[in-house]
Amino acid sequence: MLDSRQYRSIREIANAYGKSRQQVFVYMEALASIGMVGINGSGYKVLSKEGILKLGTYIQPAILGKLRKESGIKPKPRMRKTAA
């Protein structure tokens, strides 16, 4: 599914797959750890389709954050809570 469309966020992928953001995050982190998925300036991309048998054997913590920072994608500004 990542081949068919360019996704910029975990939320977009979760909505397209019908899964929770947490499930998609863990799955994308596992794919990125084995070099199957990367991030460029326009979003997530498939780097390789080989190595699927290694999926889940090693998950590098915080790899998606590192890849996002290297790609130059800036985080979205968060809303500040106002005093009620």
Residue pairs with C-beta under 8 A, 6 or more apart in sequence:
1 13
1 16
1 17
2 13
2 37
2 44
2 45
2 46
3 46
5 16
6 42
6 43
6 44
6 45
7 13
7 16
7 43
7 44
8 42
8 43
8 44
8 73
9 43
10 21
10 24
10 25
10 28
11 21
13 24
13 28
13 44
14 20
14 21
14 23
14 24
17 24
25 64
26 59
28 37
28 44
28 64
29 59
29 60
29 61
29 63
29 64
30 55
30 56
30 59
31 37
31 55
32 38
32 39
32 60
32 63
32 64
32 67
33 58
33 59
33 60
33 63
34 51
34 54
34 55
34 57
34 58
35 47
35 48
35 51
36 46
36 47
36 48
36 49
36 50
36 51
36 52
36 55
37 44
37 45
37 46
37 47
38 44
38 45
38 47
38 67
39 45
39 64
39 67
39 68
39 70
39 71
39 73
40 71
41 71
41 72
41 73
43 73
68 75
